[in-house]
């Protein structure tokens, strides 16, 4: 019974506090690209994250290949 009351109080507090939080408003829209503002799609680089993702995939694939090769050698011996 005490656990249920404690859960109810905790849940109620979370609901009350959650309703009091306000989100930050959106940023101002970018300027016109023809006047010299940033490009329409934004100015964040695309390549950095994809390079890291490819390197991590290469490392994971290499590890799995090595483990498979090691396991295969162990079975043959």
FENMOJO-V514181 format. One line per field, one symbol per residue. ss: DSSP state (a for helix, b for strand, c for the rest). A space follows every 10 residues. Layout:
ss=???
//
This chain:
ss=caaaaaaaaa aaaaaaaaaa cccccccccc cccccccccc ccccccaaaa aaaaaaaaaa aaaaaaaaaa aaaaaac
//
